């Protein structure tokens, strides 16, 4: 064995890192979405594509993929049998699928105590206290992921239609969203017919952008989203002084909007989720004698 792979897959993209057996990354790549619950076949395709591109980026032959073990932290791995189904059809020498929260916590705080929140297309939370981990959320767009980019985007479309119908007050944000859909509410509805979480999440940065300008609808949406995030953080029962790390594409947008209580706990993560997958792969595969 010459290399290990770390893979981080979510509702918007899949990132892969090829590393030496000591955990030194030599190649990185990115492909499409890899939520295994919403699209197992598509996720598998994007995972393999990202892995191949990581080998190429490192100047290595992708034909080595069947000889390379991988740790994969993936959205959707916390429910059903999707994890086992995927492990059975991946081309790596050994495939170990973890939740995206597990690799995120590993990357953020290493092997010690602490907590992290993934704030991206979806949301998930995990804390480790006295060596024991506890996860919250990550139940998916339809019944969970409160505060996520997907839910923010969905809420924006809902408020846009309510403003169009005169039920709620319109704003520059809702006006701009109607313009995206040619000022035709039927186009908004058609968009939602086949939209995936990542499609809804694509509108989230627009909400944060307008909130900074004082947009009333944007701030209403984000006030509710922040309350959802803080409710989950509160349920983690964070230990005093334990680091809290925010990860994901929306993390820097959320950080200044949190209450003083949580801002005081914020620490820069040691690494991101992809780095956590790489370090876990090196520890478990290249140094199997190490404990998890």
C-alpha positions in Angstrom: 0.0 0.0 0.0 1.4 3.4 -1.1 -1.5 5.7 -0.5 -4.7 6.3 1.4 -7.8 8.3 0.3 -9.9 10.6 2.3 -13.3 11.6 0.9 -15.8 14.2 2.0 -19.2 14.1 0.3 -22.2 16.2 0.8 -25.3 17.5 -1.0 -23.4 20.0 -3.1 -20.0 18.5 -3.9 -17.5 15.6 -3.2 -13.9 16.3 -2.3 -11.1 13.7 -2.4 -7.6 13.8 -1.1 -4.9 11.4 -1.9 -2.3 11.1 0.9 0.8 9.1 1.7 0.5 6.4 4.4 1.8 9.1 6.9 -1.2 11.3 6.1 0.6 13.9 3.9 -1.8 15.0 1.2 -0.3 14.8 -2.3 -3.3 15.4 -4.5 -6.8 16.9 -4.2 -9.9 17.0 -6.4 -13.5 17.9 -6.4 -16.6 16.5 -8.2 -20.4 16.6 -7.9 -22.8 15.9 -5.0 -22.4 12.7 -2.9 -25.3 12.4 -0.6 -25.8 8.7 -0.6 -29.4 8.8 0.7 -30.8 11.1 -2.0 -28.8 9.6 -4.9 -26.7 6.5 -4.2 -25.8 5.8 -7.8 -24.8 9.4 -8.6 -22.9 9.7 -5.3 -20.9 6.5 -6.2 -20.0 8.0 -9.6 -18.9 11.3 -8.2 -16.9 9.6 -5.5 -14.9 7.5 -8.0 -14.5 10.5 -10.3 -13.1 12.6 -7.4 -10.7 9.8 -6.4 -9.5 9.4 -10.0 -8.9 13.1 -10.3 -7.0 13.2 -7.0 -4.6 10.6 -8.3 -4.1 12.6 -11.5 -3.5 15.8 -9.5 -0.8 13.9 -7.6 0.8 12.7 -10.8 -0.1 9.1 -9.9 -1.8 6.4 -12.0 -5.6 6.0 -11.2 -5.1 2.3 -11.9 -3.8 2.2 -8.3 -7.3 2.9 -7.0 -8.1 -0.8 -6.4 -5.0 -1.0 -4.2 -5.9 2.0 -2.1 -8.1 2.1 1.0 -10.4 4.9 1.7 -12.3 6.6 4.5 -15.4 8.3 3.3 -17.4 10.7 5.3 -20.8 11.1 3.5 -24.1 12.9 4.0 -26.9 10.3 4.3 -24.6 7.7 5.9 -26.4 8.0 9.3 -29.7 6.3 8.2 -30.8 3.1 6.5 -28.5 0.7 4.8 -27.0 3.2 2.3 -23.6 2.9 4.0 -23.4 -0.8 3.5 -24.8 -0.6 -0.1 -22.2 1.9 -1.1 -19.3 0.0 0.6 -20.2 -3.0 -1.5 -19.9 -1.2 -4.9 -16.9 1.0 -4.3 -13.6 0.1 -6.1 -11.2 0.8 -3.3 -9.2 -2.0 -1.6 -11.0 -1.2 1.6 -13.9 1.2 1.9 -15.1 2.5 5.3 -18.0 4.8 5.2 -18.5 7.2 8.1 -21.0 10.1 8.6 -19.9 13.5 7.4 -20.2 14.6 11.1 -17.6 12.0 12.2 -14.9 13.1 9.8 -15.7 16.7 10.5 -15.2 16.3 14.2 -12.0 14.4 13.6 -10.7 17.2 11.5 -11.9 20.0 13.7 -10.7 18.9 17.2 -8.5 15.8 16.5 -8.9 13.0 18.9 -9.7 15.1 22.0 -12.9 16.6 23.4 -14.7 19.4 21.6 -17.7 20.0 19.3 -18.3 21.0 15.8 -21.2 22.1 13.6 -21.4 21.5 9.9 -23.2 24.4 8.4 -23.5 23.9 4.6 -26.1 22.5 2.2 -27.2 20.3 5.2 -26.5 20.6 8.9 -25.1 18.2 11.4 -23.6 18.5 14.9 -21.3 16.3 17.0 -19.6 16.7 20.3 -17.0 14.5 22.1 -16.9 14.5 25.8 -14.7 12.3 28.0 -13.9 10.3 24.8 -17.6 9.6 23.9 -19.2 11.2 20.8 -22.7 12.3 20.4 -24.3 13.4 17.2 -27.3 15.6 16.6 -29.2 16.2 13.4 -28.2 15.2 9.9 -31.6 13.8 9.2 -31.9 15.2 5.8 -33.7 18.1 4.0 -37.3 16.8 4.3 -37.4 16.3 8.1 -34.2 17.9 9.4 -31.2 20.1 8.4 -32.7 23.1 10.2 -30.5 26.1 9.5 -29.0 24.5 6.5 -28.4 26.2 3.1 -31.1 24.0 1.6 -33.7 25.0 4.2 -32.7 28.7 3.9 -33.1 28.5 0.1 -36.5 26.7 0.5 -37.7 29.3 3.0 -36.6 32.0 0.6 -38.7 30.5 -2.2 -41.7 30.2 0.1 -41.4 33.8 1.3 -41.0 34.9 -2.3 -44.3 33.3 -3.3 -46.0 34.6 -0.2 -44.8 38.1 -1.2 -46.0 37.6 -4.7 -49.5 36.7 -3.5 -49.5 39.7 -1.1 -49.6 37.5 2.0 -46.2 38.8 3.3 -44.3 42.0 2.7 -42.1 42.0 -0.4 -38.5 43.1 -0.2 -35.6 43.7 -2.6 -34.6 40.0 -2.0 -38.0 38.6 -2.9 -38.2 40.9 -5.9 -34.8 39.7 -7.1 -35.8 36.1 -6.7 -39.0 36.7 -8.8 -36.7 38.2 -11.5 -34.6 34.9 -11.4 -37.8 33.1 -12.3 -38.9 35.6 -15.0 -41.5 37.0 -12.6 -43.5 33.8 -13.1 -44.6 32.0 -9.9 -45.3 28.9 -11.9 -41.6 28.7 -12.7 -40.8 28.7 -9.0 -43.1 25.8 -8.5 -41.6 23.9 -11.4 -38.1 24.4 -10.1 -39.1 22.7 -6.8 -40.4 19.7 -8.6 -37.0 18.1 -9.2 -34.8 20.3 -7.1 -32.3 18.6 -4.8 -31.0 20.1 -1.5 -28.0 21.5 -3.3 -30.2 23.4 -5.7 -32.1 25.0 -2.9 -28.8 25.7 -1.0 -27.5 27.6 -4.0 -29.8 30.5 -3.0 -28.5 30.7 0.6 -25.6 33.1 0.0 -28.1 35.5 -1.6 -30.0 35.6 1.7 -26.9 36.4 3.8 -25.9 39.1 1.2 -29.3 40.9 1.4 -29.4 40.5 5.2 -26.3 42.7 5.5 -28.2 45.4 3.6 -31.0 45.2 6.1 -33.5 43.3 3.9 -36.5 42.5 6.1 -37.2 39.1 4.6 -33.6 38.0 4.6 -33.2 38.9 8.3 -36.4 37.1 9.2 -35.2 33.9 7.5 -31.8 34.1 9.1 -33.1 34.9 12.6 -35.0 31.7 12.5 -32.1 29.8 11.1 -29.7 31.1 13.8 -32.3 30.1 16.4 -32.3 26.6 15.0 -28.5 26.3 15.0 -28.3 27.6 18.6 -31.0 25.2 19.7 -28.9 22.3 18.4 -25.7 23.6 19.9 -27.5 23.9 23.2 -28.6 20.3 23.1 -24.9 19.2 22.8 -24.4 20.3 26.4 -20.9 21.7 25.6 -18.3 21.4 28.3 -16.9 24.7 29.6 -13.7 25.6 27.7 -14.2 22.9 25.1 -13.6 24.2 21.6 -16.5 24.7 19.2 -15.7 24.7 15.6 -17.9 25.8 12.7 -17.4 24.0 9.4 -19.0 24.1 6.0 -19.6 26.8 3.4 -22.0 28.8 5.6 -19.8 28.7 8.7 -18.1 32.2 8.2 -21.5 33.7 7.4 -23.1 32.3 10.6 -20.3 33.0 13.0 -20.9 36.7 13.5 -24.6 36.2 13.9 -24.4 33.8 16.8 -25.1 35.0 20.3 -22.2 36.0 22.6 -22.4 32.8 24.5 -21.4 30.7 21.5 -19.1 33.2 19.9 -17.0 33.0 23.0 -16.5 29.2 22.5 -15.5 29.4 18.8 -12.1 28.1 17.9 -10.4 27.7 14.5 -10.6 24.0 13.5 -7.3 22.1 13.3 -8.4 20.9 9.9 -11.5 20.5 7.8 -13.6 17.5 7.3 -11.5 16.2 4.3 -8.4 16.5 6.5 -10.2 14.5 9.2 -11.0 11.8 6.7 -7.3 11.7 5.6 -6.0 11.5 9.2 -8.5 8.8 10.1 -7.5 6.8 7.0 -3.8 7.1 7.9 -4.5 6.0 11.5 -6.8 3.1 10.7 -5.2 1.7 7.6 -1.5 2.7 7.6 -1.2 2.5 11.4 -3.7 -0.1 12.3 -2.2 -0.6 15.8 -3.3 2.9 16.7 -6.6 3.1 18.6 -9.5 5.1 17.3 
